[in-house]
Amino acid sequence: MTLSSHAGILGFTLLGALMLLSNEGLEFVEINQKDAAELHVHENDTVKVSSIRGELKAKVVFADINAKTIFIPVSHRGIDYLTDDKLDPFSKEPDYNHSAVKIEKIDDSKITTGLK
């Protein structure tokens, strides 16, 4: 697998649910350790998660989830930029569970906050 061809599916995990309930550190992406090793990313690294619609940045958290699957909380401010136009047939909400994405490591020293 190469970095440019890595794709995943947004999903749901217990750790993600517990972090949502505690309102702590909601801008993260969960990934399993094997996928992270293939992408040369470590826990707490910052990655760019992108789809054909947009991108977001998040810190890596290792989790016991399926290979080629990631979890990003729906409370992450950038999550809507990753989803496609498909809606859940019942709730009419964006289909967060079926969005192909690419993951790239970002050099933390090059991230700016916009603050001086």
Order of alpha helices (4+ residues) and beta strands (2+ residues): beta-alpha-beta-alpha-beta-beta-beta-beta
